[in-house]
């Protein structure tokens, strides 16, 4: 029988350390995710208190839930009007950065590390995106950059996961079968995005109207969490076959903007009602009375129309904190330090990732001339995380790597670790005005 006492002791310690790590982040700008990873490394590599292999199938369940819930909770705080205005540049940044990163990593792996070309491209697609689980918590605690750029980084972290998944599976299929079908890749990307947006948006609207109709359900926060998981499972199933992560993000976006959506619907109904009042043969006094009643009605609507109120957001924020805390400790447990030479490979690949990022930012936002700190954050907030770790596991399970499987996984995870460390250090330096980008001459814009 498992002794639960030491397990409860470790869980208690992790939660308290996670809380103090978050406080430290707010005070010193040292990202809490970095400290959580080091806690995982301490528990696994040095103290050897936790064996990650003992988690079994629970690992896949937890990591998937972490990704889905962090995306959902982050979307609750996104203003849909701001998102629409920034969507074009966000998509451009996501696609351009993914392409440049894949090219850069493939070139380094092929020319400097002597990897075969397809394996080099595979590493590129695995590491081509940014981590939602890292980016969203950091962005939510950054108050010095414009909302538009916060949105760009948040949405990029979600969209790039889809590109990484499709790109990796495509290269893997080529390695296994030797067939290249470009049209199939394009159709997969397009259908995955489109179906996820449509289904996630439709189910979000349906759940929003249900919560609005039945007041008692608004305080049943666990039902909404169950709905998010249901949306993810449905969209990822063979019936739909699209990106569950994007669907979860869209679902949260709809619920988070319920006041705007339901308010627009209510305003439309009130406009029709007012037109009827104008054409009726009522007296002026009665019309004035109706106007006052309408004003009171609108004020009531403003305060009650949202389906995700402040207590709900606080609850979801607490769940997100717990999920984030344990996820990054788990990530630290995964790191294998038995072959330190692999970390030099990881450092070289990480450097390539950060050196091409300024070109993507310049091409997309150069004409807008963002302030130096905004631009610097856009350039450095590109850490890797859950998607890279999961995709590395998928490649290993496919059998194409044979005896190089362990080395491959460690190298990918080393990039995850080094990129998070580098992002954390550069963010601290940027906030102190000690770092202004890898290519200041390329990215120097006029101060506004």
MARMAR-299115 format. One record per residue (C-alpha): residue number from 1; residue in one letter; z, y, x. Coordinates in steps of 0.5 Angstrom, whole numbers, plus 500, padded with zeros to 3 digits. Layout:
NODE, doke, miro, c3, c2, c1
NODE, NUM, a, Z, Y, X
...
***
This chain:
NODE, doke, miro, c3, c2, c1
NODE, 1, x, 500, 500, 500
NODE, 2, x, 498, 507, 502
NODE, 3, x, 504, 511, 505
NODE, 4, x, 503, 518, 501
NODE, 5, x, 508, 522, 504
NODE, 6, x, 505, 523, 510
NODE, 7, x, 498, 525, 506
NODE, 8, x, 502, 530, 502
NODE, 9, x, 505, 533, 508
NODE, 10, x, 498, 534, 511
NODE, 11, x, 495, 537, 505
NODE, 12, x, 501, 541, 504
NODE, 13, x, 500, 544, 511
NODE, 14, x, 493, 545, 510
NODE, 15, x, 493, 549, 504
NODE, 16, x, 499, 554, 507
NODE, 17, x, 495, 554, 514
NODE, 18, x, 488, 556, 509
NODE, 19, x, 492, 561, 506
NODE, 20, x, 495, 564, 512
NODE, 21, x, 488, 564, 515
NODE, 22, x, 485, 568, 509
NODE, 23, x, 490, 573, 510
NODE, 24, x, 489, 573, 518
NODE, 25, x, 481, 574, 516
NODE, 26, x, 483, 580, 512
NODE, 27, x, 487, 583, 517
NODE, 28, x, 483, 582, 523
NODE, 29, x, 476, 580, 521
NODE, 30, x, 477, 573, 524
NODE, 31, x, 473, 569, 519
NODE, 32, x, 478, 564, 516
NODE, 33, x, 473, 558, 516
NODE, 34, x, 473, 558, 524
NODE, 35, x, 481, 557, 524
NODE, 36, x, 480, 551, 519
NODE, 37, x, 475, 548, 523
NODE, 38, x, 479, 548, 529
NODE, 39, x, 485, 545, 525
NODE, 40, x, 480, 539, 523
NODE, 41, x, 479, 539, 530
NODE, 42, x, 486, 539, 532
NODE, 43, x, 488, 533, 527
NODE, 44, x, 482, 529, 528
NODE, 45, x, 480, 529, 536
NODE, 46, x, 487, 531, 539
NODE, 47, x, 492, 529, 535
NODE, 48, x, 488, 523, 531
NODE, 49, x, 492, 524, 525
NODE, 50, x, 486, 523, 521
NODE, 51, x, 481, 518, 521
NODE, 52, x, 475, 521, 518
NODE, 53, x, 472, 514, 516
NODE, 54, x, 477, 512, 512
NODE, 55, x, 475, 517, 507
NODE, 56, x, 469, 512, 505
NODE, 57, x, 465, 514, 499
NODE, 58, x, 470, 520, 497
NODE, 59, x, 467, 524, 502
NODE, 60, x, 460, 525, 499
NODE, 61, x, 463, 527, 492
NODE, 62, x, 468, 532, 495
NODE, 63, x, 462, 535, 500
NODE, 64, x, 457, 536, 494
NODE, 65, x, 463, 538, 489
NODE, 66, x, 464, 544, 495
NODE, 67, x, 457, 546, 495
NODE, 68, x, 456, 546, 487
NODE, 69, x, 463, 550, 486
NODE, 70, x, 462, 555, 492
NODE, 71, x, 455, 557, 489
NODE, 72, x, 458, 557, 482
NODE, 73, x, 464, 561, 484
NODE, 74, x, 460, 566, 488
NODE, 75, x, 454, 567, 483
NODE, 76, x, 460, 569, 478
NODE, 77, x, 461, 576, 482
NODE, 78, x, 453, 577, 482
NODE, 79, x, 450, 583, 478
NODE, 80, x, 444, 581, 475
NODE, 81, x, 441, 588, 475
NODE, 82, x, 442, 588, 483
NODE, 83, x, 439, 581, 484
NODE, 84, x, 433, 583, 480
NODE, 85, x, 432, 589, 485
NODE, 86, x, 433, 585, 491
NODE, 87, x, 430, 579, 489
NODE, 88, x, 423, 580, 493
NODE, 89, x, 426, 582, 499
NODE, 90, x, 431, 576, 499
NODE, 91, x, 426, 571, 498
NODE, 92, x, 421, 574, 503
NODE, 93, x, 427, 574, 508
NODE, 94, x, 429, 567, 506
NODE, 95, x, 422, 564, 507
NODE, 96, x, 420, 568, 513
NODE, 97, x, 427, 566, 517
NODE, 98, x, 426, 559, 515
NODE, 99, x, 419, 559, 518
NODE, 100, x, 421, 562, 525
NODE, 101, x, 427, 558, 526
NODE, 102, x, 423, 552, 525
NODE, 103, x, 418, 554, 530
NODE, 104, x, 423, 556, 535
NODE, 105, x, 428, 550, 534
NODE, 106, x, 421, 546, 535
NODE, 107, x, 419, 549, 541
NODE, 108, x, 426, 549, 544
NODE, 109, x, 427, 541, 543
NODE, 110, x, 420, 540, 545
NODE, 111, x, 419, 544, 551
NODE, 112, x, 426, 544, 554
NODE, 113, x, 429, 538, 551
NODE, 114, x, 423, 533, 551
NODE, 115, x, 424, 531, 544
NODE, 116, x, 418, 528, 541
NODE, 117, x, 414, 533, 536
NODE, 118, x, 416, 530, 530
NODE, 119, x, 423, 529, 532
NODE, 120, x, 423, 537, 534
NODE, 121, x, 420, 539, 527
NODE, 122, x, 426, 535, 524
NODE, 123, x, 431, 538, 528
NODE, 124, x, 428, 545, 526
NODE, 125, x, 428, 543, 518
NODE, 126, x, 435, 541, 518
NODE, 127, x, 437, 547, 522
NODE, 128, x, 433, 552, 518
NODE, 129, x, 437, 555, 513
NODE, 130, x, 444, 558, 512
NODE, 131, x, 451, 555, 510
NODE, 132, x, 453, 558, 503
NODE, 133, x, 460, 555, 504
NODE, 134, x, 460, 559, 510
NODE, 135, x, 456, 565, 508
NODE, 136, x, 459, 567, 501
NODE, 137, x, 467, 567, 503
NODE, 138, x, 465, 571, 509
NODE, 139, x, 461, 576, 505
NODE, 140, x, 466, 576, 499
NODE, 141, x, 471, 579, 504
NODE, 142, x, 466, 584, 507
NODE, 143, x, 467, 591, 504
NODE, 144, x, 463, 595, 509
NODE, 145, x, 456, 593, 508
NODE, 146, x, 451, 595, 502
NODE, 147, x, 451, 591, 495
NODE, 148, x, 444, 589, 496
NODE, 149, x, 445, 586, 503
NODE, 150, x, 451, 582, 501
NODE, 151, x, 446, 579, 495
NODE, 152, x, 441, 578, 500
NODE, 153, x, 445, 574, 504
NODE, 154, x, 448, 570, 498
NODE, 155, x, 442, 568, 495
NODE, 156, x, 439, 566, 502
NODE, 157, x, 444, 561, 503
NODE, 158, x, 442, 558, 497
NODE, 159, x, 435, 558, 497
NODE, 160, x, 434, 556, 504
NODE, 161, x, 438, 549, 503
NODE, 162, x, 432, 547, 498
NODE, 163, x, 427, 549, 504
NODE, 164, x, 431, 545, 509
NODE, 165, x, 432, 539, 504
NODE, 166, x, 424, 539, 502
NODE, 167, x, 422, 540, 509
NODE, 168, x, 427, 535, 512
NODE, 169, x, 425, 530, 507
NODE, 170, x, 417, 531, 508
NODE, 171, x, 418, 531, 516
NODE, 172, x, 422, 524, 515
NODE, 173, x, 416, 521, 510
NODE, 174, x, 411, 523, 515
NODE, 175, x, 415, 519, 521
NODE, 176, x, 416, 513, 516
NODE, 177, x, 409, 513, 513
NODE, 178, x, 404, 517, 518
NODE, 179, x, 401, 521, 512
NODE, 180, x, 401, 528, 511
NODE, 181, x, 400, 531, 504
NODE, 182, x, 401, 539, 505
NODE, 183, x, 399, 540, 497
NODE, 184, x, 405, 535, 495
NODE, 185, x, 410, 539, 500
NODE, 186, x, 408, 546, 496
NODE, 187, x, 408, 543, 489
NODE, 188, x, 415, 540, 491
NODE, 189, x, 418, 547, 493
NODE, 190, x, 415, 550, 487
NODE, 191, x, 417, 545, 482
NODE, 192, x, 424, 544, 485
NODE, 193, x, 425, 552, 484
NODE, 194, x, 422, 553, 478
NODE, 195, x, 425, 547, 474
NODE, 196, x, 432, 549, 477
NODE, 197, x, 432, 556, 475
NODE, 198, x, 429, 554, 468
NODE, 199, x, 434, 549, 466
NODE, 200, x, 440, 552, 470
NODE, 201, x, 438, 559, 466
NODE, 202, x, 437, 555, 459
NODE, 203, x, 444, 551, 460
NODE, 204, x, 448, 557, 462
NODE, 205, x, 445, 561, 456
NODE, 206, x, 447, 555, 451
NODE, 207, x, 454, 555, 454
NODE, 208, x, 455, 562, 454
NODE, 209, x, 454, 563, 447
NODE, 210, x, 458, 557, 445
NODE, 211, x, 464, 560, 449
NODE, 212, x, 462, 567, 445
NODE, 213, x, 462, 563, 439
NODE, 214, x, 469, 559, 440
NODE, 215, x, 474, 564, 442
NODE, 216, x, 479, 558, 444
NODE, 217, x, 474, 555, 449
NODE, 218, x, 474, 561, 453
NODE, 219, x, 481, 559, 456
NODE, 220, x, 479, 552, 457
NODE, 221, x, 477, 553, 464
NODE, 222, x, 476, 546, 466
NODE, 223, x, 471, 545, 461
NODE, 224, x, 466, 550, 464
NODE, 225, x, 467, 547, 471
NODE, 226, x, 465, 540, 468
NODE, 227, x, 459, 544, 465
NODE, 228, x, 457, 546, 472
NODE, 229, x, 458, 539, 475
NODE, 230, x, 454, 536, 468
NODE, 231, x, 448, 541, 470
NODE, 232, x, 448, 539, 477
NODE, 233, x, 448, 532, 475
NODE, 234, x, 442, 533, 470
NODE, 235, x, 438, 537, 474
NODE, 236, x, 439, 533, 480
NODE, 237, x, 437, 526, 476
NODE, 238, x, 430, 523, 476
NODE, 239, x, 429, 526, 469
NODE, 240, x, 429, 533, 472
NODE, 241, x, 428, 532, 479
NODE, 242, x, 430, 539, 482
NODE, 243, x, 435, 543, 486
NODE, 244, x, 442, 542, 483
NODE, 245, x, 445, 547, 487
NODE, 246, x, 440, 553, 485
NODE, 247, x, 441, 550, 478
NODE, 248, x, 449, 551, 479
NODE, 249, x, 448, 558, 482
NODE, 250, x, 443, 560, 476
NODE, 251, x, 449, 557, 471
NODE, 252, x, 454, 562, 474
NODE, 253, x, 449, 568, 474
NODE, 254, x, 448, 567, 467
NODE, 255, x, 456, 567, 465
NODE, 256, x, 458, 572, 470
NODE, 257, x, 453, 577, 467
NODE, 258, x, 455, 575, 460
NODE, 259, x, 457, 582, 458
NODE, 260, x, 450, 585, 460
NODE, 261, x, 447, 579, 456
NODE, 262, x, 451, 579, 450
NODE, 263, x, 451, 587, 450
NODE, 264, x, 444, 587, 450
NODE, 265, x, 444, 583, 444
NODE, 266, x, 449, 586, 440
NODE, 267, x, 446, 593, 442
NODE, 268, x, 439, 590, 439
NODE, 269, x, 443, 588, 432
NODE, 270, x, 446, 595, 432
NODE, 271, x, 440, 599, 433
NODE, 272, x, 437, 595, 427
NODE, 273, x, 443, 596, 423
NODE, 274, x, 443, 604, 424
NODE, 275, x, 436, 604, 422
NODE, 276, x, 438, 601, 416
NODE, 277, x, 443, 606, 415
NODE, 278, x, 439, 612, 416
NODE, 279, x, 434, 610, 411
NODE, 280, x, 439, 609, 406
NODE, 281, x, 441, 614, 401
NODE, 282, x, 448, 614, 403
NODE, 283, x, 452, 621, 403
NODE, 284, x, 453, 625, 410
NODE, 285, x, 460, 624, 410
NODE, 286, x, 459, 616, 409
NODE, 287, x, 454, 616, 415
NODE, 288, x, 459, 620, 419
NODE, 289, x, 464, 615, 417
NODE, 290, x, 460, 609, 419
NODE, 291, x, 458, 612, 426
NODE, 292, x, 466, 613, 428
NODE, 293, x, 466, 605, 426
NODE, 294, x, 460, 604, 430
NODE, 295, x, 464, 607, 436
NODE, 296, x, 470, 603, 435
NODE, 297, x, 466, 597, 434
NODE, 298, x, 462, 598, 441
NODE, 299, x, 469, 599, 444
NODE, 300, x, 471, 593, 442
NODE, 301, x, 465, 589, 444
NODE, 302, x, 466, 592, 451
NODE, 303, x, 472, 589, 452
NODE, 304, x, 471, 582, 448
NODE, 305, x, 464, 580, 449
NODE, 306, x, 465, 577, 456
NODE, 307, x, 466, 570, 457
NODE, 308, x, 468, 570, 464
NODE, 309, x, 474, 574, 464
NODE, 310, x, 479, 576, 470
NODE, 311, x, 484, 571, 469
NODE, 312, x, 478, 566, 469
NODE, 313, x, 475, 569, 475
NODE, 314, x, 482, 568, 478
NODE, 315, x, 482, 561, 477
NODE, 316, x, 476, 559, 479
NODE, 317, x, 477, 563, 486
NODE, 318, x, 483, 559, 487
NODE, 319, x, 479, 553, 486
NODE, 320, x, 474, 555, 491
NODE, 321, x, 480, 557, 496
NODE, 322, x, 482, 550, 496
NODE, 323, x, 475, 547, 496
NODE, 324, x, 473, 551, 502
NODE, 325, x, 480, 550, 506
NODE, 326, x, 479, 542, 505
NODE, 327, x, 471, 542, 506
NODE, 328, x, 472, 546, 513
NODE, 329, x, 478, 542, 515
NODE, 330, x, 473, 536, 514
NODE, 331, x, 468, 539, 518
NODE, 332, x, 472, 540, 524
NODE, 333, x, 474, 532, 523
NODE, 334, x, 467, 530, 524
NODE, 335, x, 466, 534, 531
NODE, 336, x, 465, 528, 536
NODE, 337, x, 467, 531, 543
NODE, 338, x, 466, 524, 547
NODE, 339, x, 459, 527, 550
NODE, 340, x, 460, 534, 552
NODE, 341, x, 453, 535, 555
NODE, 342, x, 450, 534, 548
NODE, 343, x, 454, 541, 546
NODE, 344, x, 449, 544, 552
NODE, 345, x, 443, 542, 547
NODE, 346, x, 447, 545, 541
NODE, 347, x, 448, 552, 545
NODE, 348, x, 441, 552, 547
NODE, 349, x, 438, 551, 540
NODE, 350, x, 443, 556, 537
NODE, 351, x, 441, 561, 541
NODE, 352, x, 434, 560, 539
NODE, 353, x, 436, 561, 532
NODE, 354, x, 440, 567, 533
NODE, 355, x, 434, 570, 538
NODE, 356, x, 429, 570, 532
NODE, 357, x, 433, 572, 526
NODE, 358, x, 432, 580, 528
NODE, 359, x, 425, 579, 528
NODE, 360, x, 425, 576, 520
NODE, 361, x, 430, 582, 519
NODE, 362, x, 426, 587, 522
NODE, 363, x, 419, 585, 518
NODE, 364, x, 423, 585, 511
NODE, 365, x, 428, 591, 512
NODE, 366, x, 425, 595, 517
NODE, 367, x, 422, 600, 512
NODE, 368, x, 428, 601, 509
NODE, 369, x, 432, 603, 515
NODE, 370, x, 438, 600, 513
NODE, 371, x, 444, 603, 517
NODE, 372, x, 446, 599, 524
NODE, 373, x, 452, 595, 521
NODE, 374, x, 448, 593, 515
NODE, 375, x, 442, 591, 520
NODE, 376, x, 447, 587, 525
NODE, 377, x, 450, 583, 519
NODE, 378, x, 444, 581, 517
NODE, 379, x, 442, 579, 524
NODE, 380, x, 448, 575, 525
NODE, 381, x, 451, 572, 519
NODE, 382, x, 446, 565, 519
NODE, 383, x, 451, 560, 521
NODE, 384, x, 450, 553, 519
NODE, 385, x, 454, 548, 515
NODE, 386, x, 454, 543, 509
NODE, 387, x, 446, 542, 508
NODE, 388, x, 445, 541, 516
NODE, 389, x, 451, 535, 516
NODE, 390, x, 448, 532, 510
NODE, 391, x, 441, 532, 512
NODE, 392, x, 443, 529, 519
NODE, 393, x, 446, 523, 515
NODE, 394, x, 440, 522, 511
NODE, 395, x, 436, 522, 517
NODE, 396, x, 441, 517, 521
NODE, 397, x, 441, 512, 515
NODE, 398, x, 433, 512, 515
NODE, 399, x, 433, 508, 521
NODE, 400, x, 428, 512, 525
NODE, 401, x, 432, 514, 530
NODE, 402, x, 435, 507, 532
NODE, 403, x, 439, 508, 538
NODE, 404, x, 439, 515, 538
NODE, 405, x, 443, 516, 532
NODE, 406, x, 450, 518, 534
NODE, 407, x, 447, 523, 539
NODE, 408, x, 443, 526, 534
NODE, 409, x, 448, 527, 529
NODE, 410, x, 453, 530, 534
NODE, 411, x, 448, 535, 537
NODE, 412, x, 446, 537, 529
NODE, 413, x, 454, 538, 528
NODE, 414, x, 455, 542, 535
NODE, 415, x, 450, 547, 532
NODE, 416, x, 454, 548, 526
NODE, 417, x, 460, 549, 530
NODE, 418, x, 457, 553, 535
NODE, 419, x, 453, 558, 530
NODE, 420, x, 460, 559, 526
NODE, 421, x, 464, 561, 532
NODE, 422, x, 458, 565, 535
NODE, 423, x, 458, 568, 528
NODE, 424, x, 465, 569, 528
NODE, 425, x, 465, 573, 534
NODE, 426, x, 459, 577, 533
NODE, 427, x, 462, 579, 526
NODE, 428, x, 469, 582, 530
NODE, 429, x, 465, 585, 535
NODE, 430, x, 460, 588, 530
NODE, 431, x, 466, 591, 526
NODE, 432, x, 469, 594, 532
NODE, 433, x, 462, 597, 534
NODE, 434, x, 461, 593, 540
NODE, 435, x, 455, 589, 538
NODE, 436, x, 449, 592, 535
NODE, 437, x, 444, 586, 535
NODE, 438, x, 441, 582, 541
NODE, 439, x, 435, 587, 541
NODE, 440, x, 437, 594, 540
NODE, 441, x, 431, 597, 541
NODE, 442, x, 427, 592, 536
NODE, 443, x, 432, 593, 531
NODE, 444, x, 435, 600, 532
NODE, 445, x, 434, 604, 525
NODE, 446, x, 435, 611, 524
NODE, 447, x, 442, 613, 521
NODE, 448, x, 442, 615, 514
***
